[in-house]
Amino acid sequence: MTYVEPCIKTVNRIFNWFILYLGTCISFPSYFSLSLLSPLSSLLSPLSSPLFSVYNMKIPGTVPLVESTEIILSPTPSSDPDDPLNWSPRRKLLSMFCMVLYCVAICVPSASIFSVFIPISQNTGLPLATLNQGTGYMFLLFGLGCIIVHPLSVKYGKRPVYLISVLGTALIQLWGPKINSSGTWIGSKVIQGLLGASVESLCEVTVSDLWFEHERGRWIGVYGFALMFASNIAPVFAGFITQSMGWRWVLYWGSIFDAVCFLFLFLFFEETNFRRQGEQSLQADSELENETEAGEKKKQVQFITDVEVGQLFEKKSFLSKLSPFSVSKETILLPMLVRPFTLVKYPVVLFSGFMCGTGLICFNICNATTSFVLSNAPYNFPASRVGLCYLSPCVMVLVFSFYGGYISDKLRVLLARRNGGLSEPEHRLWILSAYLLLCPPALVLWGVGASNGIHWFPIVFGMGLVKGLGTLTSISAINYVVDSYRDMTSDSMVLVMLIRNTMSFCISYGITPWFMNEGLTRCFAEAAGLAFACCATMFIFVRWGKKMREVGAERYWRMVEEK
């Protein structure tokens, strides 16, 4: 038996590589024709027999989630009361409120100018293309900044990174009203993007620090809601501020708001970095899987921990929680700068970044054209009415955040029950079906409808739908990568956001000449086709995502050990 298992495991790995090769090289329309492979798959069905179900425990992201009627806690908390997983519900909710407030503090100044591009252009003489390019550079630095922010947050703690980010954003807003050239505009946006980079990669890690796997989706949904709601509500207020006080006060009020947020976060936003001594590990062994008298298989999971019986812990005081730094002496910064790029070997991480980027591209296409479409004929909206149109995406963001967060948690538990108690990260991808069906027609409604001068209500509804659905791609993609590679969440999020924001930068740089040269009708018809094609790649991962994770499992666990 000692020789048989490695041989069959080798055959299984060769088969997985073969399936992975087909899944990545064959175009999406051929996906359905691959069902012809099912007879071949059935010939190898012994590989999924009880003897080899033990290897499921070693596949990153595949975890036992349901046993009988009970939900298994994953990851397993330590005995320390200051372990974020052990915090009281009140303490956790306060931390989540602070995270949401942080997201709002970064996103409001970043997005408030979208509804007042035309007044800014008219007042400063900067062309619309330059204004869009500036926001493109900002989003690019949101992603590139993660490379620096991530290791600093591990070495010195997330708390100081969050606080410096808010304070820096408050100060950079005071530069914006003084712009007088393209260089100063782009320079201010580059620095603003670098300062706000932690909003892209640290919040997801904070959620992962605090919540168990079966709870994580709804809080990633809350994060996605905060991110997109703040980005859409800010232009509403900006329109009224511009009309009554001038566009420069949009930036001044953003600075004042961030100063207030900084004070609150300094007092109440706790550090969530926590190193568990003897981190619990799951041991799966073929001896643990036995036949019951009724002939049913009963899976047992053994938890191991190094915490000694009777060990005492001292709970943090309020003053100790205010400590600005939580230095990790074991962490070396240089390897951490490089480590996220080693994750390019994992298709799940690349796909998650790609899906996040797809949603953000559609969001930015609408943002870049909103002021242009609604401020000109036949609509001729003043800045305040352009701002009010952003209430539509605010409502949609609320709907799709609930759908992408809370409903995806429920769906994952349901599918785990149907899967013998085992939960797969791919279970969350099914919620993207709504994006696949709704986003392309919404893009057509906004772009083609505006080009033909239809009534303002349908096009504003279409704009809201596109931006609300952008929340869905972020929530599902982030949940997918966090559930797949829990122990490398920080590193994977750096690469995900780098891909996402690079895509955003490219579209922000090119959107103005795209719709100016080709017209709104052709531009948005092409965008709708691209959105459908990009989202359709989800089926590759629904079908072969687990095999891709299994192929890289040995390499992944080696990285976790070296971390």
N, C-alpha and C positions, 0 to 999 in steps of 0.2 A: 504493500500500500504506500510505503514511503516513496517509491519510485514512480508510482502511477500518478499521484497528485501533481507533481511538478510537470510531468509530460502533458497532462490534460490542461494544466494552467497555461503552458506554453502554446498549445493549440488554440486555446481560448483567446490569448493575447494576439496571436496572428489573425484570427478571425475579426477581432475588434479593430485592428488596424485596417483590415480590408474594408470593413463597414465605414470606418472613419474616412478613408480615402474616397469612397463613393459619395459619402454625404457632403464632403467639402468640394468635390470636383464637378458633381452633376448639378445642373441648373434646377431651380425650384419646380418648373413644370414637369420635370422628370421624376419628381418626388413620388407621385402616385404610381408611376410605372415600377418603382422599386419594390412594390408589393410582391413582384414576381420572385423576390429573394426570400419570401417567407417560407417556401418549402425547404430551402437550404438552411434557414435558421432553425426550422423544426428538427432537422437531422442532428443538430448540435444541442438539442434540448437537454441532454444529460448534464450539460455544463451549468444549467440553472437548477439542478437537483439539490436536495437538502445538503448533500456533501459539500457543495460549493457555495451555498447561500452564506456560509461563514465569511466569504470574501467581501460581501456587501458592507460589512462593518469597516472595511479598510478603504472603501471608496469615499473620497471627500464629499460631504453633503448628504450622503445616504445615511439616515439615522433612524433608530426606532422612535417613533413619535406617539404611538397609541398602543396600549396594552389593555385588552379587554375594553372597559369603559373609561380607563384612566389615561391621562396624558403624561408622558414621560418628560421630565424636565431636562432640557438640553440647551446649553451646557450645564453640568452639575455644579452647584455653588459650593464654596468652601464653608468653613464654620465661622469665619470672621464676620462680625456684624457690619464692618465697614466694606466688605465685599459688595460692590454695587448690585449684584444679583440678590443680595440679602437685605437691601435697603427697604424701609417701610414704604407702603404705597404713597404716603404723603411726600416722603423725601424723593421718591422717583418722579412723582408728578411735578414737584417744584423744579427738578432738574430738566424735565421735558419742557416746562414752561420757559425756563431760561434758554433752552436750545431754540425754541420757537421765536423768542424775543431776539435772540442773536441773528437768526435768519432774516427776520424783518428788518433789523438794524443794518444789515449788509445789503439786502435786496431793494429796500425803498430808495436809498440814494442812487443805486445802480440803474433802476428802472424808471425813476420819476420823470426823466427827460424825454421818454419815448413819445409822449403826447404833445410835446412842445418843440419838436425839432424845427418846424417851420418858423415859429417866432425867434428861435435861437439863430437860425440861418439868416433871417431878415435883419436881425439886430447886429450880428457880428460879421456878416458877409461871408461866413463859411458855407461852402456848398453842402447839400444834403449828403452827397457821397462821402465827404470828409467826416461828417457827424456819424454816419453809419460805420465808417472804418474805425473811428475812435472806440465805439462800443464793441466792435469786433476785436480790437486789441485788448480791451478790458476782459472779454470772455476768454481770450487766448491766455492771458495771464492768470485768470481764475484757475485754469488747468495747469499751466506750467508752474505756478506758485505752489501747487500741491507737492511737487518734488522736494521743496525746501520745508514746507509746513509740516509734512508728515514726520520726518525724523526729529524735528524740533519738538513736536508734540509728544513723541515717545521719550525723548531724552529729558525734557524739562516739564512735561505735563501739558494737557490740553487747555487748562485754565489760563495760563499766561498767553498762550497763542490766541485764544478767543478774545481776551481783554485788549491785547495790543491791536488785534484786527479791528475791533470796534472803535477804539480811540483813534487809530490811524485813519480810518474811513471818515470819522467826524472832522478831522483836521484837513484832509485832502479836499473836502467839499468847499472849504474856504478859498481854494485856489481857482475852482471852476469859474466863478463870476469874473475873474480877471483875465480870462483868455482873450487873446487878440490875434492869434494865428493858428494855422493847422498844427504846427509843432507843439504849441502849448496845450491844445485840446487833446491831441493823441498822447502827449506825455502825462497829462493828469489822469487819463484813463488807464494807461499802463500801470502807474503806481497804485491807482485804486483797485485794479484787478489783482495785483500782487498782494495788497493788504487784505483783500476779501477772499483769498483763495481757500481759506479754511472752511468757508461755508459749503464748499463743494465736496470735501473729502473727510472732514472730521465729524460732522453731525451724524453721519451714518454709523461711524465707529462708536460714537457716544450711545446711540440706540443699541448697538450690539453689546456694549458694556453693561447695559442696564436690564435688558429684557431677554427672556427665554425665547427659544426658536418659535414656539407656537404663538407668541405675543408680538414678535418683531415686526411682522408685516403691517399691522395697524399703526405702529409708531413710525415706521418708514413712510407710511401714508400721511401721517401728521406732518412729518418733515417735508414731504413733497408738497403738501397743501400749503404750509407756511412759505415755502420757497416761491411757489407759483402765485399764491394769493397776494403776497407782498409785492411781487413783480407786476401784478395787474391792478392792485388797488392804488399804488403810488401814482400812476398817471392820472387817476381820477382827481385826486387832490391837487396834483401839479397843474392841471388845466385851470382850476379856479384860482390857485395862487398866482399863476401867470397873468390871468385876466385882471386881477385886482391889484397885484403888487409888482408884477414883472417877473420874467423867467429867472432872474438871479436869485430871487427869494425862494425859489424851489430848492436850490442848493443850500441856502442859509438855513432854512427850516430843517432840511435833512441833517445838517451838522448839529443843530440844537437837539433834535430827536436822538441822534446817536450818543450825544453827551449824557442824556438822561439814561439811556439804555446801559451805557458803560457803568454808571453808578450802581444801578440795580444788579447787573451781572457781577460786579466786584463783590457785592455783599452776599449774593445768594447762589451763584453758579459754582457748584462743587467740582473738584477734580474727580474724574471717573477712571483714571489709570489705576490698575490694580493687578499685581502679579500674584497669582495663586501659588503657594508653596505646594509642590506635589500635585500639580494640576490633574484633575481627575481624568482618567483615561478609560476608554471602553475596551474590554478584552473580549474578543469573539473567538471562540474555540469550538472545534467540532464536537468536543466532549460535552459542551454546554447545551447542545441541541438534542433532545431526547424525544422518544416516542412515548406518548401517554397511553394509558390503557385503551382509550377510545380510538387509538390510531392517529390522533391529531398531534402535530408538532408543537411543542411549547418552547419558545425562544426565551433564553435567560441572558440577562446582561449583568456583568459583574463590574461594579465601580470600585476603583482603587484610589485611595488618598493617603498622603503622608501625615495628615493632621493627627496629632497624638490625642488620645483620650484624656479629657480633663484640662486641655490647654486653655489658658485664659487670654482674653483679648481686651485691650483698652479702647473704648470708643472715642472717636474724635470729638473735641470740643468745638464750639462755634468759632473761636479765635484760630484754632488750628486749621479749620476749613478755609479761612481767609488767606492762608499762606499762598503767595503768588507762584511759587515753584514747587514742583515735586520731582526732584532730580533722580534719574535712574543711572547709577554709577556703572552698571553693567553694559549700558547701551553705548555703542560706538557709532558716531554719526556717518562716517564715510561709507561703510558698507550699506547703510540704510538708504543712502542717496541712489545707490545702484540697484538695490534689490527689486524695486517695483518693475524695472525693465526686464528682469529675468522671467516675469510672468507672461511675457508675450508668447511663451510656449503653450499657454493654456487657452484653448479656443473659447471657453466660457467667459473668461475675462474680456477678451477682444470683442465677443458678441455683445456683452453687456455695455461696453463703452460705445459700440456702434449703435445700439438701440437707444441709449441715452442721447447720443448725438442726433439721431433721426428725429426724435421728438423736439429737441432744441432747435434744429434747423427749421422745422415747420413753424415753431413759435417765433423765431427771429424773422422769418419771411413776412409773417403777418405784422410783427412789430415795426419792421422797416418800412412798410407800406401804409400803415394806419394813418399817420399824420398826413401823408401825401394824398391818400384817397379821400379822406373825410374833410380835409381843409380846402380842397379844390372843388370845382364844379363837377357834377350838379348838386353836391351836398353843401359845400361852403359852410361847414360847421366852425364856430369859434373854438378857441382852445378849451373852454369849459365843457362844451358838448362833446368834443373829441375825447376828453377825459372821462365823461360819463359813459361813453361806449365801452370802457374797460370794466364796467360792472358785469357785462355779459360773461367774459372769461372768469371773473371772480365766482360767479354762481356755478359755472361748469367745473372749475377747479375743486369746489367743495364736493360736487357729485362724484367726480372721478377719483378724488382722493379717498372717499369712503369706499368706493367700488374697488380700487386698487389695493387698499390697505386692509380694512376689516374683512371684506368679502374674500380676499385672497387667503387670509388666515383660515377662515372657515372652510374654504375650498381645499386647502392643503390638508387639514385634519380629515375631511371627508374622503379625499383620495387616498390618504394614508390608511384609513380603515379598510378601504377596498383593496389595498396593496399589502395586506397581511400585517399592518402596523408600521411598515416602513415608509418613511417620507422621502420623496425625491424633490430636489430644487426645481426640476422641470415642471412640477405640478403648478407652480405659480405662473408659468408662461401663458396658460390658457386665457388669462384675463386680457391678453393683448389682442384677442379676437375682436374686441370692441374697437380698438384703434384701427385694425385692418379694414373693418367695415365702414367706419364713420369718418375717418380723417380725410381720405381722398375726396369724397363728395363735399365735405366741409370746405376744403381748399378751393374746389371749383366754385362753390357758392360765393365765397368771399371774392376771389379774383375775377372770375368771369362775370359774376353779378355786378361788381363795381364797374367793370369795363363797359357793361351795357346799361349802366345808370339805373338799375332797378331800385325799388324802395329801400331805404336805409336799414329797416328792421331785419330782413333776411341776411344781408351781408354782415351785420353786426352779430347776428346769431351764429353765422358760419365762422366768424373770427373767434367768438367765444368757444365754439366747439373745438377748433384747432388748438387753441391755447390750453383748454381744459384737458384735452387728450394728451398734450405734452406731459402733463403730470403722470399720466398712466405709464408711459414708457419709462420714465425715471424710476417710479416706484417698483415696477416689475423687474427692471434690469438690475437695480440696486439690491432688491431682495434676492434675486437669482444668484448674484455673485457672492453676497454675504452668506447665504445659506450653503453655497457650494464650498467656499473656502473660508470658513469661520476663523481659523487660526491665522490667516493672512489678510484679514479684512482691511487693515490700514494700507498695506502695500497694493492690494488689488484695487482699492478705491482711487489711489493715485493714478494708476494706469487708466482706469475707467474714465476718470474726469479729464485726463490729458487727451484721450481720444475724443471724448464728447466736446470739449471746448476747442480743440483744433478744428473739428468739423464746423462748429459754430463760427469760429473766426473766418473760415473760408467762405461761408455763405454770407456773413456780414460784409466781407470785403467785396463780394461780387454781386450782391442782390440788387443794388441800385442800377448798375449798367444792364443787368439781366432784364428787369421789368421795364426799364426805360427804352431799351433797344428792341425788345421783342413784344412789348405790350403786355398788359395784365392778363389778357385771355390766354395767350400762348404760354406765358410764364407760369401761371398757376395750373394750367392743364398738365404741363410737364412736371411740376412739383407734385401733383396728385399721383401721377404714374410712379414717380420715384418713391413717394411715401408708401405706396402699396407694395412695390417690389422690395423695399428695405424691410418692412415689417413682416413680409411673407417668409423671410429667412428664419423666423421663429420656429417653423415646422421642422427645420433641419435639427434644431436642438431639442425640440419635443421628442423627436424620434431617436436621435443618436447622442443627445447630451450626456446621458449616463455613461455611455461607452467612452466618450471623450474624457470624462472625469476619471474613469477607471484606467485608461491608458496612462494618464499622468499621475496616478495615485502614488506610486513608489517615489517618484521625484518630488512630489508635493510633501509627503511626510518627512522626507529627508530635509527639505527646506525648513519645515516646522521645527525639527530637532536642532538645526543649526541656528535658528532664530535667536 
